[in-house]
């Protein structure tokens, strides 16, 4: 069972508005055996000027690559790219920890157009 983390310091609304959180659809997914911690490589379509971006997600406890294709996810799309082993992760896919300490992806509960902002 995971412990709840303490609350983080307050930020301003303007600081929050700097985050660009959007919905995208997983176009392809594959195992990432080179990662230090078990992970899956994702290619996510955010449409428009953002297009398809790559991400490495430590979600192997709950998901298999073939289960993710076609699924919508939420991600921060304006962090700088981050090198993870031989893979360049371009967005941060969002999730929450379940009661067993495993990551569960955050997604809209209805289909929406790719690239839509979180409000």
N, CA, C and O atoms as a Tinker XYZ file with bonds, in Angstrom:
   476  protein
     1  N      0.848000   -1.184000    0.000000    73     2
     2  CA     0.000000    0.000000    0.000000    64     1     3
     3  C      0.886000    1.237000    0.000000    63     2     4     5
     4  O      1.843000    1.310000    0.771000    81     3
     5  N      0.586000    2.190000   -0.837000    73     3     6
     6  CA     1.410000    3.387000   -0.916000    64     5     7
     7  C      0.954000    4.421000    0.099000    63     6     8     9
     8  O     -0.227000    4.509000    0.437000    81     7
     9  N      1.914000    5.201000    0.578000    73     7    10
    10  CA     1.616000    6.289000    1.498000    64     9    11
    11  C      1.282000    7.532000    0.699000    63    10    12    13
    12  O      1.793000    7.732000   -0.403000    81    11
    13  N      0.426000    8.361000    1.259000    73    11    14
    14  CA     0.114000    9.634000    0.632000    64    13    15
    15  C      1.263000   10.592000    0.888000    63    14    16    17
    16  O      1.743000   10.707000    2.016000    81    15
    17  N      1.700000   11.272000   -0.143000    73    15    18
    18  CA     2.785000   12.237000   -0.014000    64    17    19
    19  C      2.254000   13.520000    0.609000    63    18    20    21
    20  O      1.077000   13.847000    0.454000    81    19
    21  N      3.123000   14.253000    1.317000    73    19    22
    22  CA     2.673000   15.534000    1.870000    64    21    23
    23  C      2.379000   16.534000    0.749000    63    22    24    25
    24  O      2.891000   16.417000   -0.365000    81    23
    25  N      1.545000   17.513000    1.075000    73    23    26
    26  CA     1.209000   18.548000    0.099000    64    25    27
    27  C      2.456000   19.339000   -0.269000    63    26    28    29
    28  O      3.337000   19.554000    0.563000    81    27
    29  N      2.519000   19.765000   -1.512000    73    27    30
    30  CA     3.645000   20.578000   -1.983000    64    29    31
    31  C      3.349000   22.052000   -1.704000    63    30    32    33
    32  O      2.203000   22.416000   -1.439000    81    31
    33  N      4.382000   22.900000   -1.762000    73    31    34
    34  CA     4.160000   24.334000   -1.515000    64    33    35
    35  C      3.204000   24.934000   -2.532000    63    34    36    37
    36  O      3.112000   24.460000   -3.664000    81    35
    37  N      2.498000   25.971000   -2.127000    73    35    38
    38  CA     1.601000   26.676000   -3.039000    64    37    39
    39  C      2.388000   27.298000   -4.189000    63    38    40    41
    40  O      3.529000   27.729000   -4.024000    81    39
    41  N      1.751000   27.333000   -5.353000    73    39    42
    42  CA     2.292000   28.045000   -6.502000    64    41    43
    43  C      1.241000   29.054000   -6.931000    63    42    44    45
    44  O      0.093000   28.990000   -6.492000    81    43
    45  N      1.629000   29.972000   -7.779000    73    43    46
    46  CA     0.660000   30.939000   -8.279000    64    45    47
    47  C     -0.105000   30.337000   -9.453000    63    46    48    49
    48  O      0.333000   29.364000  -10.066000    81    47
    49  N     -1.251000   30.932000   -9.751000    73    47    50
    50  CA    -2.026000   30.500000  -10.905000    64    49    51
    51  C     -1.220000   30.675000  -12.175000    63    50    52    53
    52  O     -1.286000   29.836000  -13.074000    81    51
    53  N     -0.453000   31.767000  -12.262000    73    51    54
    54  CA     0.388000   31.999000  -13.437000    64    53    55
    55  C      1.426000   30.895000  -13.604000    63    54    56    57
    56  O      1.715000   30.491000  -14.730000    81    55
    57  N      1.995000   30.399000  -12.498000    73    55    58
    58  CA     2.956000   29.288000  -12.580000    64    57    59
    59  C      2.268000   28.037000  -13.114000    63    58    60    61
    60  O      2.820000   27.342000  -13.967000    81    59
    61  N      1.070000   27.748000  -12.619000    73    59    62
    62  CA     0.320000   26.587000  -13.102000    64    61    63
    63  C      0.019000   26.717000  -14.597000    63    62    64    65
    64  O      0.109000   25.736000  -15.334000    81    63
    65  N     -0.333000   27.906000  -15.039000    73    63    66
    66  CA    -0.697000   28.122000  -16.437000    64    65    67
    67  C      0.479000   27.915000  -17.389000    63    66    68    69
    68  O      0.271000   27.787000  -18.595000    81    67
    69  N      1.698000   27.878000  -16.878000    73    67    70
    70  CA     2.864000   27.607000  -17.722000    64    69    71
    71  C      2.909000   26.142000  -18.165000    63    70    72    73
    72  O      3.528000   25.822000  -19.179000    81    71
    73  N      2.256000   25.251000  -17.408000    73    71    74
    74  CA     2.222000   23.845000  -17.802000    64    73    75
    75  C      1.293000   23.669000  -18.990000    63    74    76    77
    76  O      0.173000   24.180000  -18.991000    81    75
    77  N      1.754000   22.955000  -19.992000    73    75    78
    78  CA     0.934000   22.650000  -21.165000    64    77    79
    79  C      0.575000   21.169000  -21.082000    63    78    80    81
    80  O      1.344000   20.307000  -21.510000    81    79
    81  N     -0.609000   20.883000  -20.524000    73    79    82
    82  CA    -1.072000   19.505000  -20.339000    64    81    83
    83  C     -2.145000   19.245000  -21.384000    63    82    84    85
    84  O     -3.155000   19.945000  -21.453000    81    83
    85  N     -1.903000   18.219000  -22.198000    73    83    86
    86  CA    -2.812000   17.922000  -23.316000    64    85    87
    87  C     -3.122000   16.437000  -23.391000    63    86    88    89
    88  O     -2.442000   15.603000  -22.794000    81    87
    89  N     -4.169000   16.138000  -24.143000    73    87    90
    90  CA    -4.559000   14.760000  -24.398000    64    89    91
    91  C     -3.975000   14.315000  -25.733000    63    90    92    93
    92  O     -3.926000   15.076000  -26.699000    81    91
    93  N     -3.535000   13.059000  -25.758000    73    91    94
    94  CA    -3.040000   12.463000  -26.987000    64    93    95
    95  C     -3.426000   10.993000  -27.032000    63    94    96    97
    96  O     -3.802000   10.409000  -26.016000    81    95
    97  N     -3.330000   10.407000  -28.204000    73    95    98
    98  CA    -3.646000    8.993000  -28.384000    64    97    99
    99  C     -2.367000    8.216000  -28.656000    63    98   100   101
   100  O     -1.564000    8.600000  -29.506000    81    99
   101  N     -2.186000    7.125000  -27.930000    73    99   102
   102  CA    -1.011000    6.273000  -28.121000    64   101   103
   103  C     -1.102000    5.624000  -29.502000    63   102   104   105
   104  O     -2.048000    4.894000  -29.797000    81   103
   105  N     -0.100000    5.902000  -30.343000    73   103   106
   106  CA    -0.052000    5.347000  -31.694000    64   105   107
   107  C      0.689000    4.011000  -31.728000    63   106   108   109
   108  O      0.320000    3.099000  -32.468000    81   107
   109  N      1.745000    3.913000  -30.912000    73   107   110
   110  CA     2.475000    2.654000  -30.804000    64   109   111
   111  C      3.147000    2.598000  -29.442000    63   110   112   113
   112  O      3.380000    3.620000  -28.797000    81   111
   113  N      3.449000    1.379000  -29.026000    73   111   114
   114  CA     4.073000    1.149000  -27.729000    64   113   115
   115  C      4.909000   -0.117000  -27.821000    63   114   116   117
   116  O      4.535000   -1.083000  -28.485000    81   115
   117  N      6.058000   -0.090000  -27.133000    73   115   118
   118  CA     6.911000   -1.281000  -27.138000    64   117   119
   119  C      7.690000   -1.352000  -25.827000    63   118   120   121
   120  O      7.898000   -0.336000  -25.163000    81   119
   121  N      8.116000   -2.553000  -25.465000    73   119   122
   122  CA     8.917000   -2.701000  -24.244000    64   121   123
   123  C     10.191000   -1.866000  -24.336000    63   122   124   125
   124  O     10.684000   -1.582000  -25.428000    81   123
   125  N     10.713000   -1.481000  -23.179000    73   123   126
   126  CA    11.946000   -0.693000  -23.103000    64   125   127
   127  C     12.921000   -1.432000  -22.180000    63   126   128   129
   128  O     13.145000   -1.007000  -21.047000    81   127
   129  N     13.506000   -2.547000  -22.670000    73   127   130
   130  CA    14.361000   -3.369000  -21.816000    64   129   131
   131  C     15.653000   -2.679000  -21.377000    63   130   132   133
   132  O     16.262000   -3.093000  -20.391000    81   131
   133  N     16.082000   -1.632000  -22.094000    73   131   134
   134  CA    17.324000   -0.942000  -21.742000    64   133   135
   135  C     17.154000    0.008000  -20.551000    63   134   136   137
   136  O     18.147000    0.458000  -19.979000    81   135
   137  N     15.924000    0.316000  -20.175000    73   135   138
   138  CA    15.672000    1.241000  -19.061000    64   137   139
   139  C     16.121000    0.614000  -17.740000    63   138   140   141
   140  O     16.038000   -0.601000  -17.563000    81   139
   141  N     16.600000    1.458000  -16.810000    73   139   142
   142  CA    17.021000    0.959000  -15.487000    64   141   143
   143  C     15.856000    0.363000  -14.727000    63   142   144   145
   144  O     16.004000   -0.674000  -14.080000    81   143
   145  N     14.692000    1.007000  -14.796000    73   143   146
   146  CA    13.473000    0.487000  -14.177000    64   145   147
   147  C     12.559000    0.049000  -15.309000    63   146   148   149
   148  O     12.560000    0.679000  -16.366000    81   147
   149  N     11.777000   -1.012000  -15.123000    73   147   150
   150  CA    10.895000   -1.487000  -16.201000    64   149   151
   151  C     10.023000   -0.348000  -16.742000    63   150   152   153
   152  O      9.397000    0.390000  -15.982000    81   151
   153  N      9.998000   -0.226000  -18.061000    73   151   154
   154  CA     9.263000    0.859000  -18.698000    64   153   155
   155  C      8.758000    0.430000  -20.066000    63   154   156   157
   156  O      9.142000   -0.607000  -20.605000    81   155
   157  N      7.882000    1.268000  -20.604000    73   155   158
   158  CA     7.338000    1.074000  -21.946000    64   157   159
   159  C      7.592000    2.347000  -22.740000    63   158   160   161
   160  O      7.362000    3.449000  -22.241000    81   159
   161  N      8.068000    2.199000  -23.980000    73   159   162
   162  CA     8.218000    3.337000  -24.888000    64   161   163
   163  C      6.866000    3.601000  -25.537000    63   162   164   165
   164  O      6.194000    2.680000  -26.001000    81   163
   165  N      6.477000    4.882000  -25.563000    73   163   166
   166  CA     5.204000    5.272000  -26.152000    64   165   167
   167  C      5.430000    6.319000  -27.241000    63   166   168   169
   168  O      6.292000    7.187000  -27.101000    81   167
   169  N      4.664000    6.239000  -28.313000    73   167   170
   170  CA     4.590000    7.267000  -29.336000    64   169   171
   171  C      3.149000    7.765000  -29.293000    63   170   172   173
   172  O      2.213000    7.013000  -29.567000    81   171
   173  N      2.979000    9.054000  -28.945000    73   171   174
   174  CA     1.657000    9.606000  -28.667000    64   173   175
   175  C      1.353000   10.734000  -29.650000    63   174   176   177
   176  O      2.165000   11.640000  -29.837000    81   175
   177  N      0.177000   10.671000  -30.276000    73   175   178
   178  CA    -0.244000   11.690000  -31.239000    64   177   179
   179  C     -1.042000   12.780000  -30.526000    63   178   180   181
   180  O     -2.128000   12.530000  -30.005000    81   179
   181  N     -0.478000   14.009000  -30.512000    73   179   182
   182  CA    -1.152000   15.159000  -29.921000    64   181   183
   183  C     -1.768000   16.056000  -30.986000    63   182   184   185
   184  O     -2.336000   17.097000  -30.657000    81   183
   185  N     -1.669000   15.678000  -32.240000    73   183   186
   186  CA    -2.236000   16.404000  -33.388000    64   185   187
   187  C     -1.600000   17.784000  -33.543000    63   186   188   189
   188  O     -0.764000   18.196000  -32.740000    81   187
   189  N     -2.014000   18.479000  -34.586000    73   187   190
   190  CA    -1.598000   19.859000  -34.830000    64   189   191
   191  C     -0.098000   20.059000  -34.819000    63   190   192   193
   192  O      0.660000   19.188000  -35.245000    81   191
   193  N      0.327000   21.214000  -34.327000    73   191   194
   194  CA     1.743000   21.580000  -34.341000    64   193   195
   195  C      2.598000   20.706000  -33.433000    63   194   196   197
   196  O      3.807000   20.611000  -33.639000    81   195
   197  N      2.001000   20.069000  -32.438000    73   195   198
   198  CA     2.777000   19.202000  -31.537000    64   197   199
   199  C      3.075000   17.870000  -32.215000    63   198   200   201
   200  O      4.198000   17.372000  -32.132000    81   199
   201  N      2.098000   17.300000  -32.871000    73   199   202
   202  CA     2.295000   16.044000  -33.589000    64   201   203
   203  C      2.536000   14.858000  -32.681000    63   202   204   205
   204  O      2.025000   14.808000  -31.562000    81   203
   205  N      3.316000   13.900000  -33.164000    73   203   206
   206  CA     3.622000   12.679000  -32.409000    64   205   207
   207  C      4.882000   12.913000  -31.588000    63   206   208   209
   208  O      5.906000   13.358000  -32.107000    81   207
   209  N      4.788000   12.601000  -30.286000    73   207   210
   210  CA     5.917000   12.738000  -29.363000    64   209   211
   211  C      6.153000   11.407000  -28.667000    63   210   212   213
   212  O      5.252000   10.579000  -28.536000    81   211
   213  N      7.410000   11.226000  -28.218000    73   211   214
   214  CA     7.817000    9.981000  -27.551000    64   213   215
   215  C      7.849000   10.181000  -26.040000    63   214   216   217
   216  O      8.094000   11.281000  -25.545000    81   215
   217  N      7.593000    9.084000  -25.319000    73   215   218
   218  CA     7.697000    9.104000  -23.864000    64   217   219
   219  C      8.095000    7.719000  -23.375000    63   218   220   221
   220  O      7.770000    6.706000  -23.995000    81   219
   221  N      8.799000    7.697000  -22.260000    73   219   222
   222  CA     9.107000    6.460000  -21.558000    64   221   223
   223  C      8.286000    6.479000  -20.277000    63   222   224   225
   224  O      8.367000    7.431000  -19.501000    81   223
   225  N      7.495000    5.433000  -20.049000    73   223   226
   226  CA     6.611000    5.405000  -18.884000    64   225   227
   227  C      6.830000    4.132000  -18.079000    63   226   228   229
   228  O      6.847000    3.031000  -18.630000    81   227
   229  N      6.998000    4.295000  -16.766000    73   227   230
   230  CA     7.178000    3.158000  -15.861000    64   229   231
   231  C      5.808000    2.638000  -15.428000    63   230   232   233
   232  O      5.372000    2.853000  -14.298000    81   231
   233  N      5.147000    1.954000  -16.351000    73   231   234
   234  CA     3.767000    1.514000  -16.148000    64   233   235
   235  C      3.599000    0.015000  -16.398000    63   234   236   237
   236  O      2.490000   -0.455000  -16.651000    81   235
   237  N      4.704000   -0.736000  -16.328000    73   235   238
   238  CA     4.667000   -2.155000  -16.697000    64   237   239
   239  C      3.900000   -3.028000  -15.706000    63   238   240   241
   240  O      3.533000   -4.154000  -16.043000    81   239
   241  N      3.652000   -2.538000  -14.499000    73   239   242
   242  CA     2.893000   -3.339000  -13.533000    64   241   243
   243  C      1.422000   -3.457000  -13.913000    63   242   244   245
   244  O      0.769000   -4.448000  -13.587000    81   243
   245  N      0.906000   -2.451000  -14.600000    73   243   246
   246  CA    -0.528000   -2.416000  -14.929000    64   245   247
   247  C     -0.826000   -2.570000  -16.420000    63   246   248   249
   248  O     -1.951000   -2.904000  -16.794000    81   247
   249  N      0.166000   -2.332000  -17.270000    73   247   250
   250  CA    -0.100000   -2.258000  -18.710000    64   249   251
   251  C      0.913000   -3.067000  -19.511000    63   250   252   253
   252  O      2.077000   -3.194000  -19.132000    81   251
   253  N      0.441000   -3.604000  -20.619000    73   251   254
   254  CA     1.278000   -4.224000  -21.633000    64   253   255
   255  C      1.235000   -3.314000  -22.859000    63   254   256   257
   256  O      0.227000   -2.648000  -23.093000    81   255
   257  N      2.319000   -3.273000  -23.651000    73   255   258
   258  CA     2.334000   -2.366000  -24.807000    64   257   259
   259  C      1.114000   -2.483000  -25.722000    63   258   260   261
   260  O      0.575000   -1.465000  -26.156000    81   259
   261  N      0.672000   -3.699000  -26.018000    73   259   262
   262  CA    -0.451000   -3.863000  -26.945000    64   261   263
   263  C     -1.764000   -3.339000  -26.378000    63   262   264   265
   264  O     -2.680000   -3.044000  -27.145000    81   263
   265  N     -1.885000   -3.213000  -25.045000    73   263   266
   266  CA    -3.095000   -2.676000  -24.423000    64   265   267
   267  C     -3.178000   -1.152000  -24.546000    63   266   268   269
   268  O     -4.250000   -0.574000  -24.366000    81   267
   269  N     -2.073000   -0.510000  -24.846000    73   267   270
   270  CA    -2.006000    0.950000  -24.821000    64   269   271
   271  C     -2.320000    1.606000  -26.167000    63   270   272   273
   272  O     -2.746000    2.760000  -26.202000    81   271
   273  N     -2.119000    0.896000  -27.258000    73   271   274
   274  CA    -2.344000    1.463000  -28.588000    64   273   275
   275  C     -3.822000    1.826000  -28.742000    63   274   276   277
   276  O     -4.706000    1.000000  -28.515000    81   275
   277  N     -4.072000    3.078000  -29.134000    73   275   278
   278  CA    -5.432000    3.571000  -29.298000    64   277   279
   279  C     -6.000000    4.228000  -28.046000    63   278   280   281
   280  O     -7.084000    4.808000  -28.094000    81   279
   281  N     -5.297000    4.147000  -26.947000    73   279   282
   282  CA    -5.759000    4.707000  -25.676000    64   281   283
   283  C     -5.364000    6.178000  -25.572000    63   282   284   285
   284  O     -4.249000    6.550000  -25.940000    81   283
   285  N     -6.268000    7.010000  -25.074000    73   283   286
   286  CA    -5.936000    8.406000  -24.829000    64   285   287
   287  C     -5.274000    8.548000  -23.458000    63   286   288   289
   288  O     -5.644000    7.870000  -22.500000    81   287
   289  N     -4.286000    9.447000  -23.386000    73   287   290
   290  CA    -3.560000    9.726000  -22.152000    64   289   291
   291  C     -3.379000   11.238000  -22.019000    63   290   292   293
   292  O     -3.508000   11.982000  -22.992000    81   291
   293  N     -3.079000   11.671000  -20.805000    73   291   294
   294  CA    -2.759000   13.068000  -20.545000    64   293   295
   295  C     -1.253000   13.164000  -20.345000    63   294   296   297
   296  O     -0.633000   12.274000  -19.763000    81   295
   297  N     -0.663000   14.277000  -20.843000    73   295   298
   298  CA     0.781000   14.444000  -20.716000    64   297   299
   299  C      1.148000   15.923000  -20.676000    63   298   300   301
   300  O      0.453000   16.769000  -21.238000    81   299
   301  N      2.251000   16.213000  -20.000000    73   299   302
   302  CA     2.848000   17.546000  -20.045000    64   301   303
   303  C      3.704000   17.568000  -21.307000    63   302   304   305
   304  O      4.613000   16.752000  -21.462000    81   303
   305  N      3.408000   18.509000  -22.211000    73   303   306
   306  CA     4.091000   18.520000  -23.503000    64   305   307
   307  C      5.131000   19.630000  -23.631000    63   306   308   309
   308  O      5.763000   19.756000  -24.680000    81   307
   309  N      5.324000   20.440000  -22.585000    73   307   310
   310  CA     6.282000   21.536000  -22.714000    64   309   311
   311  C      7.462000   21.450000  -21.748000    63   310   312   313
   312  O      8.072000   22.471000  -21.430000    81   311
   313  N      7.794000   20.244000  -21.275000    73   311   314
   314  CA     9.058000   20.034000  -20.572000    64   313   315
   315  C     10.135000   19.816000  -21.631000    63   314   316   317
   316  O      9.830000   19.359000  -22.733000    81   315
   317  N     11.394000   20.138000  -21.315000    73   315   318
   318  CA    12.451000   19.840000  -22.288000    64   317   319
   319  C     12.612000   18.313000  -22.439000    63   318   320   321
   320  O     12.352000   17.571000  -21.492000    81   319
   321  N     13.033000   17.848000  -23.614000    73   319   322
   322  CA    13.272000   16.413000  -23.792000    64   321   323
   323  C     14.290000   15.900000  -22.768000    63   322   324   325
   324  O     15.157000   16.640000  -22.304000    81   323
   325  N     14.160000   14.619000  -22.430000    73   323   326
   326  CA    15.037000   14.012000  -21.421000    64   325   327
   327  C     15.562000   12.677000  -21.957000    63   326   328   329
   328  O     14.789000   11.812000  -22.369000    81   327
   329  N     16.871000   12.531000  -21.943000    73   327   330
   330  CA    17.501000   11.292000  -22.410000    64   329   331
   331  C     17.340000   10.213000  -21.345000    63   330   332   333
   332  O     17.753000   10.395000  -20.200000    81   331
   333  N     16.738000    9.090000  -21.727000    73   331   334
   334  CA    16.581000    7.957000  -20.820000    64   333   335
   335  C     17.245000    6.772000  -21.512000    63   334   336   337
   336  O     16.657000    6.138000  -22.389000    81   335
   337  N     18.478000    6.482000  -21.104000    73   335   338
   338  CA    19.256000    5.457000  -21.800000    64   337   339
   339  C     19.399000    5.859000  -23.257000    63   338   340   341
   340  O     19.780000    6.992000  -23.550000    81   339
   341  N     19.096000    4.940000  -24.185000    73   339   342
   342  CA    19.239000    5.261000  -25.609000    64   341   343
   343  C     18.007000    5.954000  -26.208000    63   342   344   345
   344  O     17.939000    6.149000  -27.421000    81   343
   345  N     17.040000    6.323000  -25.369000    73   343   346
   346  CA    15.741000    6.840000  -25.828000    64   345   347
   347  C     15.547000    8.279000  -25.366000    63   346   348   349
   348  O     15.823000    8.600000  -24.210000    81   347
   349  N     15.074000    9.150000  -26.259000    73   347   350
   350  CA    14.790000   10.537000  -25.906000    64   349   351
   351  C     13.294000   10.684000  -25.614000    63   350   352   353
   352  O     12.461000   10.579000  -26.515000    81   351
   353  N     12.969000   10.929000  -24.343000    73   351   354
   354  CA    11.585000   11.127000  -23.930000    64   353   355
   355  C     11.242000   12.601000  -24.094000    63   354   356   357
   356  O     11.943000   13.470000  -23.575000    81   355
   357  N     10.151000   12.881000  -24.822000    73   355   358
   358  CA     9.799000   14.260000  -25.167000    64   357   359
   359  C      8.634000   14.834000  -24.371000    63   358   360   361
   360  O      8.472000   16.052000  -24.310000    81   359
   361  N      7.822000   13.976000  -23.762000    73   359   362
   362  CA     6.679000   14.419000  -22.952000    64   361   363
   363  C      6.604000   13.580000  -21.685000    63   362   364   365
   364  O      7.145000   12.476000  -21.624000    81   363
   365  N      5.923000   14.118000  -20.672000    73   363   366
   366  CA     5.728000   13.405000  -19.413000    64   365   367
   367  C      4.282000   12.939000  -19.335000    63   366   368   369
   368  O      3.370000   13.745000  -19.154000    81   367
   369  N      4.077000   11.630000  -19.472000    73   367   370
   370  CA     2.751000   11.040000  -19.353000    64   369   371
   371  C      2.355000   11.076000  -17.875000    63   370   372   373
   372  O      3.175000   10.795000  -17.001000    81   371
   373  N      1.100000   11.423000  -17.605000    73   371   374
   374  CA     0.649000   11.593000  -16.227000    64   373   375
   375  C     -0.074000   10.361000  -15.698000    63   374   376   377
   376  O     -0.821000    9.698000  -16.419000    81   375
   377  N      0.164000   10.072000  -14.431000    73   375   378
   378  CA    -0.491000    8.957000  -13.764000    64   377   379
   379  C     -0.555000    9.196000  -12.273000    63   378   380   381
   380  O      0.017000   10.154000  -11.755000    81   379
   381  N     -1.256000    8.314000  -11.594000    73   379   382
   382  CA    -1.356000    8.342000  -10.135000    64   381   383
   383  C     -1.024000    6.958000   -9.608000    63   382   384   385
   384  O     -1.102000    5.969000  -10.337000    81   383
   385  N     -0.655000    6.895000   -8.336000    73   383   386
   386  CA    -0.284000    5.626000   -7.721000    64   385   387
   387  C     -1.514000    4.967000   -7.102000    63   386   388   389
   388  O     -2.271000    5.609000   -6.374000    81   387
   389  N     -1.707000    3.675000   -7.399000    73   387   390
   390  CA    -2.820000    2.944000   -6.788000    64   389   391
   391  C     -2.427000    2.451000   -5.397000    63   390   392   393
   392  O     -1.325000    2.743000   -4.932000    81   391
   393  N     -3.292000    1.723000   -4.739000    73   391   394
   394  CA    -3.047000    1.281000   -3.359000    64   393   395
   395  C     -1.906000    0.270000   -3.255000    63   394   396   397
   396  O     -1.407000    0.018000   -2.158000    81   395
   397  N     -1.486000   -0.313000   -4.382000    73   395   398
   398  CA    -0.361000   -1.252000   -4.384000    64   397   399
   399  C      0.949000   -0.591000   -4.806000    63   398   400   401
   400  O      1.978000   -1.260000   -4.897000    81   399
   401  N      0.920000    0.722000   -5.066000    73   399   402
   402  CA     2.130000    1.433000   -5.461000    64   401   403
   403  C      2.410000    1.401000   -6.948000    63   402   404   405
   404  O      3.509000    1.762000   -7.369000    81   403
   405  N      1.442000    0.978000   -7.763000    73   403   406
   406  CA     1.607000    0.916000   -9.218000    64   405   407
   407  C      0.992000    2.147000   -9.870000    63   406   408   409
   408  O      0.013000    2.702000   -9.372000    81   407
   409  N      1.573000    2.569000  -10.987000    73   407   410
   410  CA     1.101000    3.749000  -11.694000    64   409   411
   411  C     -0.114000    3.406000  -12.564000    63   410   412   413
   412  O     -0.100000    2.438000  -13.325000    81   411
   413  N     -1.162000    4.224000  -12.432000    73   411   414
   414  CA    -2.372000    4.136000  -13.247000    64   413   415
   415  C     -2.432000    5.415000  -14.076000    63   414   416   417
   416  O     -2.349000    6.514000  -13.526000    81   415
   417  N     -2.573000    5.282000  -15.383000    73   415   418
   418  CA    -2.580000    6.437000  -16.278000    64   417   419
   419  C     -3.804000    7.326000  -16.067000    63   418   420   421
   420  O     -4.893000    6.847000  -15.752000    81   419
   421  N     -3.600000    8.632000  -16.249000    73   419   422
   422  CA    -4.687000    9.604000  -16.204000    64   421   423
   423  C     -5.153000    9.840000  -17.634000    63   422   424   425
   424  O     -4.345000   10.048000  -18.540000    81   423
   425  N     -6.477000    9.806000  -17.823000    73   423   426
   426  CA    -7.041000    9.990000  -19.165000    64   425   427
   427  C     -8.434000   10.588000  -19.044000    63   426   428   429
   428  O     -9.071000   10.459000  -17.999000    81   427
   429  N     -8.920000   11.246000  -20.105000    73   427   430
   430  CA   -10.309000   11.718000  -20.070000    64   429   431
   431  C    -11.253000   10.520000  -20.025000    63   430   432   433
   432  O    -10.932000    9.453000  -20.548000    81   431
   433  N    -12.418000   10.694000  -19.399000    73   431   434
   434  CA   -13.344000    9.564000  -19.316000    64   433   435
   435  C    -14.238000    9.434000  -20.547000    63   434   436   437
   436  O    -15.063000    8.525000  -20.627000    81   435
   437  N    -14.070000   10.350000  -21.507000    73   435   438
   438  CA   -14.741000   10.275000  -22.809000    64   437   439
   439  C    -13.720000   10.656000  -23.869000    63   438   440   441
   440  O    -12.778000   11.398000  -23.590000    81   439
   441  N    -13.903000   10.158000  -25.069000    73   439   442
   442  CA   -12.995000   10.495000  -26.162000    64   441   443
   443  C    -13.104000   11.978000  -26.508000    63   442   444   445
   444  O    -14.199000   12.523000  -26.639000    81   443
   445  N    -11.948000   12.614000  -26.652000    73   443   446
   446  CA   -11.881000   14.026000  -27.039000    64   445   447
   447  C    -10.839000   14.161000  -28.137000    63   446   448   449
   448  O    -10.013000   13.264000  -28.304000    81   447
   449  N    -10.853000   15.258000  -28.892000    73   447   450
   450  CA    -9.859000   15.431000  -29.953000    64   449   451
   451  C     -8.443000   15.517000  -29.370000    63   450   452   453
   452  O     -8.216000   16.163000  -28.347000    81   451
   453  N     -7.504000   14.857000  -30.041000    73   451   454
   454  CA    -6.097000   14.939000  -29.635000    64   453   455
   455  C     -5.645000   16.389000  -29.619000    63   454   456   457
   456  O     -6.069000   17.194000  -30.448000    81   455
   457  N     -4.783000   16.712000  -28.669000    73   455   458
   458  CA    -4.209000   18.041000  -28.578000    64   457   459
   459  C     -4.994000   18.998000  -27.686000    63   458   460   461
   460  O     -4.545000   20.120000  -27.452000    81   459
   461  N     -6.154000   18.581000  -27.185000    73   459   462
   462  CA    -6.940000   19.467000  -26.320000    64   461   463
   463  C     -6.209000   19.715000  -25.005000    63   462   464   465
   464  O     -5.591000   18.813000  -24.438000    81   463
   465  N     -6.293000   20.966000  -24.529000    73   463   466
   466  CA    -5.660000   21.374000  -23.270000    64   465   467
   467  C     -6.488000   20.908000  -22.084000    63   466   468   469
   468  O     -7.712000   20.799000  -22.165000    81   467
   469  N     -5.799000   20.634000  -20.979000    73   467   470
   470  CA    -6.489000   20.406000  -19.714000    64   469   471
   471  C     -6.909000   21.760000  -19.158000    63   470   472   473
   472  O     -6.145000   22.723000  -19.231000    81   471
   473  N     -8.110000   21.844000  -18.607000    73   471   474
   474  CA    -8.618000   23.102000  -18.006000    64   473   475
   475  C     -8.716000   22.940000  -16.508000    63   474   476
   476  O     -9.119000   23.871000  -15.811000    81   475
